[in-house]
Amino acid sequence: MASAADPAASLVAALELLTPTLSEGASIVRRGEEAYAAKTARWSAQGAPQPGAVVNVGTEADVEAVVGRPNNPFPLLPGRG
């Protein structure tokens, strides 16, 4: 895994480990991708978080894979929709 000094590289490495554990119905949208703005839209932009990626889960097992990752160095922002 990448060094903690490079958060972007660490995120890429973490997502590379996470991706194969997700169901076919799950998806990951990264900052800079076309769907990112829609996936992170809020009723107010004031104080809105800017996550490095959005994981759209497809099953309960996907939720467990995302939330239950040991030593997850990234804060999680639960959402719906």
Phi, psi and omega in degrees: 000152182291165181288150179294343180289343180239086184301323181296316179292324178295320178295315179301315180297318179295319180291326177295326177284325183285318188310312182291348180270352184271155178288169178295335180278353181269159176211160177234128177246122182262155176305135180099343177279156185304319184281352185301314183299317180293323182286339182250007181296141179226165180291337177222133180279347182295120178070014182292134178290155178236080182295154178288335180201157175241125177257117177265110183278153179245340183217168175298325179297327176295318178300314179298320181296322182281307186284327186271012181292125178292143177057036178295116183277000185247138176292147179255142178237093181296147179209184177216167176106000000 
